[in-house]
Structure formats: structure tokens, C-alpha cells
Amino acid sequence: MRNREASLRKVDQIDSSLKKLISYLRRGDEQSFNNTLEDMNEQIDQLRTYIDSEPIVGDELNTSAR
């Protein structure tokens, strides 16, 4: 996977953002919650782009049939 490192960093960022969301939710900080949620959506879109740009290998071609 050529985007392995970038993908793993993005997963770490999403994990960190999730922890922030929990903190903001507990404090009732709606603005920070919404900002972090928007940031997470962008991170997830970037991660999808990384994954979509990877070549599909043989055994992945039939994953929808499982």
C-alpha cells in the first residue's frame, strides 16, 4: 500500500478528533463540537481518497460477493 503511512496518520488524527468530540460533548461546547465534526468529515474524505487511489489486487475484486 503506497499510501500506508499517510492513511495511518489520518486514522490517528480521526481517533484524536473523536476523543475531542467526546470531551466537547461532555462540556456542552457545541461550537467546538461542530468544528471538530466538520474536520473529521474532511479527514475521512481524505482517507477515502487515499484508499481509492490504491490499486485493487486480485482477491479484492470479489469482496462484494462475500
N, CA, C and O atoms as a GROMACS GRO file, in nm:
protein
  264
    1MET      N    1   0.085  -0.117   0.000
    1MET     CA    2   0.000   0.000   0.000
    1MET      C    3   0.090   0.124   0.000
    1MET      O    4   0.162   0.149   0.096
    2ARG      N    5   0.084   0.198  -0.105
    2ARG     CA    6   0.176   0.311  -0.117
    2ARG      C    7   0.136   0.429  -0.028
    2ARG      O    8   0.221   0.512   0.004
    3ASN      N    9   0.011   0.438   0.010
    3ASN     CA   10  -0.034   0.546   0.099
    3ASN      C   11  -0.050   0.498   0.243
    3ASN      O   12  -0.126   0.558   0.319
    4ARG      N   13   0.018   0.394   0.279
    4ARG     CA   14   0.004   0.333   0.412
    4ARG      C   15   0.031   0.432   0.524
    4ARG      O   16  -0.051   0.447   0.615
    5GLU      N   17   0.144   0.499   0.520
    5GLU     CA   18   0.181   0.592   0.627
    5GLU      C   19   0.082   0.708   0.636
    5GLU      O   20   0.040   0.746   0.746
    6ALA      N   21   0.047   0.764   0.522
    6ALA     CA   22  -0.049   0.876   0.522
    6ALA      C   23  -0.184   0.829   0.574
    6ALA      O   24  -0.251   0.903   0.647
    7SER      N   25  -0.225   0.709   0.538
    7SER     CA   26  -0.353   0.655   0.585
    7SER      C   27  -0.351   0.632   0.735
    7SER      O   28  -0.447   0.664   0.804
    8LEU      N   29  -0.242   0.577   0.786
    8LEU     CA   30  -0.231   0.553   0.930
    8LEU      C   31  -0.229   0.684   1.009
    8LEU      O   32  -0.289   0.693   1.116
    9ARG      N   33  -0.162   0.786   0.956
    9ARG     CA   34  -0.163   0.918   1.022
    9ARG      C   35  -0.304   0.975   1.024
    9ARG      O   36  -0.347   1.034   1.123
   10LYS      N   37  -0.376   0.957   0.914
   10LYS     CA   38  -0.512   1.008   0.906
   10LYS      C   39  -0.602   0.935   1.005
   10LYS      O   40  -0.687   0.998   1.068
   11VAL      N   41  -0.585   0.805   1.020
   11VAL     CA   42  -0.663   0.729   1.119
   11VAL      C   43  -0.631   0.779   1.260
   11VAL      O   44  -0.721   0.793   1.342
   12ASP      N   45  -0.505   0.807   1.287
   12ASP     CA   46  -0.466   0.861   1.418
   12ASP      C   47  -0.531   0.998   1.442
   12ASP      O   48  -0.576   1.028   1.553
   13GLN      N   49  -0.536   1.080   1.338
   13GLN     CA   50  -0.599   1.212   1.350
   13GLN      C   51  -0.749   1.198   1.377
   13GLN      O   52  -0.805   1.272   1.458
   14ILE      N   53  -0.813   1.104   1.310
   14ILE     CA   54  -0.956   1.082   1.330
   14ILE      C   55  -0.981   1.031   1.472
   14ILE      O   56  -1.078   1.073   1.536
   15ASP      N   57  -0.896   0.943   1.520
   15ASP     CA   58  -0.908   0.892   1.656
   15ASP      C   59  -0.893   1.005   1.758
   15ASP      O   60  -0.969   1.012   1.854
   16SER      N   61  -0.797   1.093   1.736
   16SER     CA   62  -0.778   1.209   1.824
   16SER      C   63  -0.900   1.301   1.820
   16SER      O   64  -0.944   1.352   1.923
   17SER      N   65  -0.952   1.323   1.701
   17SER     CA   66  -1.070   1.408   1.687
   17SER      C   67  -1.191   1.348   1.756
   17SER      O   68  -1.273   1.420   1.813
   18LEU      N   69  -1.203   1.218   1.752
   18LEU     CA   70  -1.314   1.151   1.820
   18LEU      C   71  -1.306   1.174   1.971
   18LEU      O   72  -1.408   1.197   2.036
   19LYS      N   73  -1.186   1.168   2.025
   19LYS     CA   74  -1.168   1.195   2.169
   19LYS      C   75  -1.203   1.339   2.202
   19LYS      O   76  -1.260   1.367   2.308
   20LYS      N   77  -1.169   1.431   2.112
   20LYS     CA   78  -1.206   1.572   2.132
   20LYS      C   79  -1.357   1.587   2.130
   20LYS      O   80  -1.414   1.659   2.213
   21LEU      N   81  -1.424   1.519   2.036
   21LEU     CA   82  -1.569   1.527   2.028
   21LEU      C   83  -1.634   1.485   2.158
   21LEU      O   84  -1.727   1.550   2.206
   22ILE      N   85  -1.586   1.377   2.215
   22ILE     CA   86  -1.640   1.327   2.341
   22ILE      C   87  -1.623   1.431   2.450
   22ILE      O   88  -1.715   1.455   2.529
   23SER      N   89  -1.505   1.493   2.456
   23SER     CA   90  -1.478   1.596   2.555
   23SER      C   91  -1.570   1.717   2.536
   23SER      O   92  -1.627   1.767   2.633
   24TYR      N   93  -1.585   1.762   2.412
   24TYR     CA   94  -1.671   1.877   2.386
   24TYR      C   95  -1.817   1.846   2.418
   24TYR      O   96  -1.890   1.932   2.468
   25LEU      N   97  -1.858   1.725   2.389
   25LEU     CA   98  -1.995   1.685   2.417
   25LEU      C   99  -2.022   1.687   2.568
   25LEU      O  100  -2.128   1.732   2.612
   26ARG      N  101  -1.927   1.637   2.645
   26ARG     CA  102  -1.942   1.635   2.791
   26ARG      C  103  -1.946   1.776   2.849
   26ARG      O  104  -2.015   1.802   2.948
   27ARG      N  105  -1.872   1.869   2.787
   27ARG     CA  106  -1.868   2.007   2.835
   27ARG      C  107  -1.982   2.091   2.781
   27ARG      O  108  -2.006   2.202   2.830
   28GLY      N  109  -2.051   2.039   2.680
   28GLY     CA  110  -2.159   2.116   2.619
   28GLY      C  111  -2.109   2.225   2.526
   28GLY      O  112  -2.179   2.323   2.502
   29ASP      N  113  -1.987   2.210   2.474
   29ASP     CA  114  -1.926   2.308   2.385
   29ASP      C  115  -1.967   2.278   2.241
   29ASP      O  116  -1.896   2.211   2.166
   30GLU      N  117  -2.085   2.329   2.205
   30GLU     CA  118  -2.144   2.295   2.075
   30GLU      C  119  -2.061   2.346   1.957
   30GLU      O  120  -2.046   2.275   1.857
   31GLN      N  121  -2.007   2.467   1.966
   31GLN     CA  122  -1.929   2.523   1.855
   31GLN      C  123  -1.804   2.440   1.828
   31GLN      O  124  -1.776   2.407   1.713
   32SER      N  125  -1.728   2.407   1.932
   32SER     CA  126  -1.608   2.326   1.914
   32SER      C  127  -1.644   2.187   1.864
   32SER      O  128  -1.573   2.129   1.781
   33PHE      N  129  -1.755   2.132   1.914
   33PHE     CA  130  -1.802   2.002   1.870
   33PHE      C  131  -1.829   2.005   1.720
   33PHE      O  132  -1.783   1.917   1.646
   34ASN      N  133  -1.903   2.107   1.674
   34ASN     CA  134  -1.937   2.116   1.532
   34ASN      C  135  -1.813   2.137   1.445
   34ASN      O  136  -1.802   2.080   1.337
   35ASN      N  137  -1.719   2.220   1.492
   35ASN     CA  138  -1.595   2.243   1.417
   35ASN      C  139  -1.514   2.114   1.404
   35ASN      O  140  -1.462   2.082   1.297
   36THR      N  141  -1.504   2.040   1.513
   36THR     CA  142  -1.428   1.915   1.512
   36THR      C  143  -1.497   1.811   1.426
   36THR      O  144  -1.430   1.734   1.356
   37LEU      N  145  -1.628   1.807   1.430
   37LEU     CA  146  -1.704   1.714   1.347
   37LEU      C  147  -1.682   1.743   1.198
   37LEU      O  148  -1.667   1.651   1.118
   38GLU      N  149  -1.681   1.869   1.163
   38GLU     CA  150  -1.654   1.908   1.025
   38GLU      C  151  -1.513   1.867   0.984
   38GLU      O  152  -1.492   1.818   0.873
   39ASP      N  153  -1.417   1.888   1.073
   39ASP     CA  154  -1.278   1.848   1.047
   39ASP      C  155  -1.268   1.697   1.028
   39ASP      O  156  -1.197   1.649   0.940
   40MET      N  157  -1.340   1.622   1.110
   40MET     CA  158  -1.339   1.476   1.097
   40MET      C  159  -1.394   1.433   0.962
   40MET      O  160  -1.340   1.341   0.900
   41ASN      N  161  -1.500   1.497   0.917
   41ASN     CA  162  -1.555   1.463   0.786
   41ASN      C  163  -1.454   1.486   0.675
   41ASN      O  164  -1.445   1.406   0.582
   42GLU      N  165  -1.377   1.594   0.684
   42GLU     CA  166  -1.272   1.621   0.586
   42GLU      C  167  -1.163   1.515   0.593
   42GLU      O  168  -1.115   1.468   0.490
   43GLN      N  169  -1.125   1.475   0.715
   43GLN     CA  170  -1.022   1.372   0.732
   43GLN      C  171  -1.069   1.239   0.673
   43GLN      O  172  -0.991   1.168   0.609
   44ILE      N  173  -1.195   1.205   0.694
   44ILE     CA  174  -1.249   1.081   0.640
   44ILE      C  175  -1.252   1.086   0.488
   44ILE      O  176  -1.222   0.987   0.422
   45ASP      N  177  -1.289   1.201   0.431
   45ASP     CA  178  -1.287   1.215   0.285
   45ASP      C  179  -1.146   1.198   0.230
   45ASP      O  180  -1.127   1.135   0.126
   46GLN      N  181  -1.047   1.254   0.299
   46GLN     CA  182  -0.907   1.238   0.255
   46GLN      C  183  -0.864   1.092   0.265
   46GLN      O  184  -0.795   1.041   0.176
   47LEU      N  185  -0.905   1.025   0.370
   47LEU     CA  186  -0.870   0.883   0.386
   47LEU      C  187  -0.934   0.801   0.274
   47LEU      O  188  -0.871   0.711   0.219
   48ARG      N  189  -1.059   0.831   0.241
   48ARG     CA  190  -1.125   0.761   0.130
   48ARG      C  191  -1.048   0.782   0.000
   48ARG      O  192  -1.032   0.690  -0.080
   49THR      N  193  -0.999   0.905  -0.021
   49THR     CA  194  -0.921   0.934  -0.142
   49THR      C  195  -0.794   0.851  -0.144
   49THR      O  196  -0.758   0.797  -0.249
   50TYR      N  197  -0.725   0.841  -0.031
   50TYR     CA  198  -0.604   0.758  -0.023
   50TYR      C  199  -0.636   0.613  -0.060
   50TYR      O  200  -0.564   0.551  -0.137
   51ILE      N  201  -0.743   0.562  -0.004
   51ILE     CA  202  -0.780   0.422  -0.027
   51ILE      C  203  -0.823   0.401  -0.172
   51ILE      O  204  -0.784   0.303  -0.234
   52ASP      N  205  -0.903   0.493  -0.225
   52ASP     CA  206  -0.949   0.481  -0.364
   52ASP      C  207  -0.834   0.488  -0.464
   52ASP      O  208  -0.845   0.432  -0.573
   53SER      N  209  -0.725   0.555  -0.428
   53SER     CA  210  -0.612   0.568  -0.521
   53SER      C  211  -0.522   0.445  -0.521
   53SER      O  212  -0.431   0.434  -0.603
   54GLU      N  213  -0.547   0.353  -0.430
   54GLU     CA  214  -0.468   0.230  -0.424
   54GLU      C  215  -0.513   0.133  -0.533
   54GLU      O  216  -0.632   0.124  -0.562
   55PRO      N  217  -0.419   0.063  -0.591
   55PRO     CA  218  -0.458  -0.037  -0.692
   55PRO      C  219  -0.533  -0.152  -0.625
   55PRO      O  220  -0.506  -0.188  -0.510
   56ILE      N  221  -0.627  -0.209  -0.698
   56ILE     CA  222  -0.703  -0.323  -0.648
   56ILE      C  223  -0.627  -0.450  -0.686
   56ILE      O  224  -0.589  -0.469  -0.802
   57VAL      N  225  -0.604  -0.536  -0.587
   57VAL     CA  226  -0.534  -0.661  -0.612
   57VAL      C  227  -0.635  -0.772  -0.633
   57VAL      O  228  -0.753  -0.757  -0.603
   58GLY      N  229  -0.588  -0.884  -0.685
   58GLY     CA  230  -0.674  -0.994  -0.726
   58GLY      C  231  -0.785  -1.034  -0.634
   58GLY      O  232  -0.900  -1.039  -0.676
   59ASP      N  233  -0.756  -1.064  -0.508
   59ASP     CA  234  -0.861  -1.116  -0.419
   59ASP      C  235  -0.958  -1.007  -0.373
   59ASP      O  236  -1.060  -1.040  -0.312
   60GLU      N  237  -0.930  -0.881  -0.399
   60GLU     CA  238  -1.021  -0.773  -0.363
   60GLU      C  239  -1.132  -0.755  -0.468
   60GLU      O  240  -1.233  -0.690  -0.440
   61LEU      N  241  -1.114  -0.811  -0.584
   61LEU     CA  242  -1.212  -0.793  -0.690
   61LEU      C  243  -1.346  -0.856  -0.657
   61LEU      O  244  -1.450  -0.809  -0.705
   62ASN      N  245  -1.346  -0.961  -0.576
   62ASN     CA  246  -1.470  -1.032  -0.546
   62ASN      C  247  -1.518  -1.009  -0.403
   62ASN      O  248  -1.594  -1.090  -0.351
   63THR      N  249  -1.477  -0.901  -0.339
   63THR     CA  250  -1.515  -0.878  -0.198
   63THR      C  251  -1.663  -0.849  -0.184
   63THR      O  252  -1.720  -0.875  -0.078
   64SER      N  253  -1.728  -0.797  -0.285
   64SER     CA  254  -1.871  -0.767  -0.274
   64SER      C  255  -1.955  -0.895  -0.271
   64SER      O  256  -2.071  -0.891  -0.229
   65ALA      N  257  -1.900  -1.005  -0.314
   65ALA     CA  258  -1.974  -1.130  -0.318
   65ALA      C  259  -1.970  -1.203  -0.183
   65ALA      O  260  -2.043  -1.300  -0.162
   66ARG      N  261  -1.885  -1.157  -0.091
   66ARG     CA  262  -1.870  -1.226   0.039
   66ARG      C  263  -1.982  -1.197   0.131
   66ARG      O  264  -1.984  -1.247   0.243
   0.00000   0.00000   0.00000
